[in-house]
Amino acid sequence: MQTRLTAGDAELTIDPEHGCRIESLRIGGTEVLRQGERYGSFPMAPWCGRTGNGLFRNGATTHQLPVNAAPHAIHGTVRDLAWKTARTSETEAVFTCELGDPWPYKGRVTQVFELAADSLTLRFGVETYDDSFPAQAGWHPWFLRNLGRGGQDVRVDFTPAWQEERGDDHLPTGRRIDPSPSSRLRSSRGYPIPGTWDDCFGMPDGVDVTLTWPEELELKVASRAEWVVIYDEPVEAVCVEPQSGPPNGLNTLPRLVTPIDPLEVESTWSWRRL
């Protein structure tokens, strides 16, 4: 059963039985997310983006994850699972999901949604019941490129400190490079996005990305997390994905979840009419 939150003229629809995905975010009656069972906005945990060849190590042990974006494993497991509803109110909802096969460790993921008239706050917690393990968490929203009201396409503004060089296998090579000329143009001048990015950027002061549909809506994606993936290849949508680590981070930048140190991540989307 879907869960609906309302605050002012904002309405959020969540589907806990299908990955605890945000199905819809309507602001003043206008939908801002691409619709469809693969879209909206889905949670990524216990890893984000691609894990190379589906392999990761935890100490001396190597684990094989299902390869669902050959040759890699992509976007974690919880988007494919049913979540339990812990509590709901008119403006807040909390859900939990158990980690397990095909993830090789037992644990729990908690996701919190808090809706206000001009913002949505999202919180993740990843905890282990026993063994420590590396993990990541983040969100994968599909923002509409055009709001369908006769206006212009969305423009993206952000100022990353670096770009992760992307290899032919779509994984970061390990080199941090200056943001490419096209990304500098788009971030500093707010150009419409022609569709060339599937890249990770570092923002050590926290993710801060603004999407602007000119003369319609401005929406800011912010997080204390230091990593954001921008994916704009689809014609219909633009993805701005705040996450706790880079693609293949289980291997290259592992963040260990222990019984006394869960992984916690937060993101806020705030908006205003133009």
C-alpha positions in Angstrom: 0.0 0.0 0.0 1.3 3.4 -0.9 2.0 6.0 1.7 1.2 9.7 1.1 2.5 12.7 2.9 1.2 16.2 2.5 2.5 19.6 3.6 1.2 22.9 2.2 0.8 22.2 -1.5 3.5 19.5 -1.6 2.5 15.9 -1.9 4.9 12.9 -1.6 3.9 9.3 -2.5 6.1 6.4 -1.3 5.7 2.7 -2.3 7.3 0.7 0.5 6.4 -2.7 -1.1 8.5 -1.9 -4.2 11.8 -0.8 -2.8 10.5 2.1 -0.7 10.7 4.2 -3.8 9.4 7.7 -4.0 6.8 7.3 -6.7 5.8 11.0 -6.9 6.7 14.4 -5.7 4.1 17.0 -6.7 4.7 20.7 -5.9 1.7 22.9 -6.4 0.1 20.1 -8.5 3.2 19.8 -10.7 5.0 16.5 -10.9 8.8 16.8 -10.7 9.9 13.2 -11.0 9.8 10.9 -14.0 7.0 8.4 -13.6 7.3 4.6 -14.0 8.2 1.5 -11.9 12.0 2.1 -12.5 11.9 5.8 -11.9 10.7 8.3 -9.3 13.5 8.2 -6.7 14.9 4.9 -5.3 17.2 4.2 -2.4 20.7 2.8 -3.0 22.2 0.6 -0.3 24.3 -1.2 0.8 26.3 0.2 -2.2 25.8 3.0 -4.7 26.4 2.9 -8.4 28.6 0.2 -9.9 30.7 -2.3 -8.0 33.3 -3.6 -10.4 32.5 -7.1 -11.7 30.2 -7.5 -8.7 33.3 -8.2 -6.5 34.2 -6.6 -3.2 36.5 -7.5 -0.3 35.9 -7.3 3.4 39.3 -7.9 5.0 40.6 -11.2 3.5 37.2 -12.3 2.3 36.1 -11.7 -1.3 32.4 -11.6 -2.1 30.5 -12.0 -5.4 27.4 -9.9 -5.9 24.8 -10.6 -8.6 25.8 -8.9 -11.8 22.7 -6.9 -12.8 24.4 -4.3 -15.1 27.0 -6.5 -16.8 29.8 -6.7 -16.1 29.0 -4.9 -12.8 26.6 -5.0 -9.8 24.7 -1.7 -9.6 22.7 0.3 -7.0 22.5 -2.1 -4.1 19.8 -4.5 -3.1 17.2 -2.6 -1.1 15.5 -1.0 -4.2 14.3 -4.6 -5.0 12.9 -5.5 -1.6 9.7 -4.9 0.3 10.1 -2.5 3.3 8.2 -2.5 6.5 6.4 0.6 7.7 7.6 1.6 11.2 5.4 4.7 11.6 3.7 7.4 9.6 2.0 10.8 10.2 0.7 13.4 7.9 4.2 14.8 7.2 6.6 12.0 8.3 7.2 8.3 7.5 9.8 5.8 8.7 10.5 2.4 7.0 12.9 -0.5 7.6 14.4 -3.2 5.5 16.4 -6.3 6.4 19.7 -6.9 4.7 20.5 -10.4 3.7 21.0 -12.7 0.7 22.4 -11.8 -1.9 24.1 -9.3 0.4 26.5 -11.5 2.5 25.8 -9.8 5.9 22.9 -9.4 8.1 21.7 -5.9 9.0 19.0 -3.3 8.7 18.4 -0.2 6.7 16.1 2.5 8.0 14.8 5.3 5.8 13.1 8.4 7.1 11.0 10.9 5.0 10.1 14.3 6.4 8.0 16.6 4.2 7.5 20.3 4.7 5.8 22.9 2.5 9.0 23.9 0.9 11.4 20.9 1.5 11.8 17.1 1.8 14.4 15.7 4.2 15.6 12.1 3.6 17.6 10.1 6.1 19.3 6.8 5.8 20.7 4.5 8.5 22.6 1.3 7.8 23.4 -1.0 10.7 24.8 -4.4 11.3 23.6 -7.1 13.6 26.9 -8.8 14.0 29.9 -8.7 11.6 31.3 -5.4 10.3 31.0 -4.7 6.6 31.7 -1.9 4.1 28.7 -0.1 2.9 27.3 3.0 1.1 24.0 4.7 0.9 22.4 7.3 -1.3 19.4 8.3 -3.4 18.7 8.1 -7.2 16.1 10.6 -8.1 14.9 11.0 -11.7 14.0 14.6 -12.1 12.0 15.5 -15.1 14.0 17.4 -17.7 10.9 19.3 -18.6 7.9 19.9 -16.3 5.5 19.6 -19.3 3.9 23.0 -18.9 5.4 24.6 -22.0 8.5 25.9 -20.2 12.2 25.4 -20.7 14.3 22.3 -19.9 16.0 22.1 -16.5 19.4 23.7 -15.9 21.9 22.4 -13.4 24.2 24.5 -11.3 27.0 23.2 -9.1 30.6 23.7 -8.4 32.5 20.5 -7.8 36.0 20.4 -6.4 37.0 17.6 -8.8 35.6 15.0 -11.2 36.3 11.3 -10.9 37.9 10.3 -14.1 35.6 7.6 -15.7 37.2 4.6 -17.4 35.8 2.7 -20.4 34.3 0.3 -17.9 32.3 3.2 -16.4 34.2 2.9 -13.1 36.4 5.7 -11.7 40.0 5.1 -12.7 41.3 6.5 -9.3 42.4 9.8 -10.8 40.8 13.0 -9.7 40.6 15.5 -12.6 39.5 19.0 -13.1 35.8 19.2 -14.0 35.6 18.9 -17.8 35.0 22.1 -19.8 31.4 21.1 -20.5 30.7 20.6 -16.8 32.3 24.0 -16.0 30.1 25.6 -18.6 27.0 24.0 -17.3 27.7 24.6 -13.6 28.8 28.2 -14.0 26.4 29.4 -16.7 23.4 27.1 -16.1 23.3 25.7 -19.6 20.6 23.3 -20.5 22.0 19.7 -20.3 22.5 18.1 -23.7 23.0 14.6 -22.2 26.7 13.5 -21.8 27.2 12.8 -18.1 27.3 9.6 -16.1 30.0 10.9 -13.8 30.9 11.3 -10.1 32.0 14.6 -8.6 33.6 15.4 -5.3 32.1 18.2 -3.1 34.1 18.1 0.1 32.0 20.8 1.7 28.9 18.8 1.0 26.7 18.2 -2.0 25.0 21.4 -3.2 23.3 21.2 -6.6 20.6 23.5 -7.9 18.1 22.4 -10.6 16.2 25.3 -12.3 13.3 25.1 -14.6 13.3 28.7 -15.8 10.3 30.8 -14.7 8.8 27.7 -13.1 10.7 26.1 -10.2 14.1 26.0 -8.5 15.0 22.9 -6.5 18.2 22.5 -4.5 19.7 19.1 -3.6 21.9 19.3 -0.5 23.7 16.8 1.7 26.6 16.6 4.1 27.8 13.7 1.9 30.7 14.6 -0.3 29.9 12.7 -3.4 27.3 13.3 -6.2 26.7 11.4 -9.4 25.1 13.4 -12.3 23.4 11.3 -14.9 21.8 13.1 -17.8 22.0 10.8 -20.8 18.2 10.0 -20.9 16.1 12.4 -22.9 13.3 12.5 -20.3 15.2 13.0 -17.0 18.2 14.2 -15.1 19.5 12.3 -12.1 21.3 14.1 -9.2 22.4 11.4 -6.8 23.9 12.4 -3.4 25.8 9.4 -1.9 28.2 8.5 0.8 30.9 7.3 -1.5 32.0 7.1 -5.1 31.1 4.3 -7.5 33.1 1.1 -6.7 33.6 2.6 -3.3 33.2 -0.7 -1.5 36.6 -1.5 -3.0 38.3 1.9 -3.3 37.0 3.9 -0.3 35.3 1.4 2.1 33.3 2.9 5.0 33.0 0.2 7.6 29.7 -0.3 9.4 30.3 -1.8 12.8 27.9 -2.7 15.7 28.7 0.6 17.4 29.1 2.8 14.3 26.2 2.7 11.8 26.3 4.5 8.5 24.1 7.6 8.5 23.4 9.8 5.5 21.0 12.7 5.0 19.8 14.8 2.1 17.4 17.7 1.8 15.6 18.9 -1.3 14.3 22.4 -1.0 12.3 24.4 -3.5 10.8 27.7 -4.4 8.5 28.9 -7.2 9.9 31.3 -9.8 
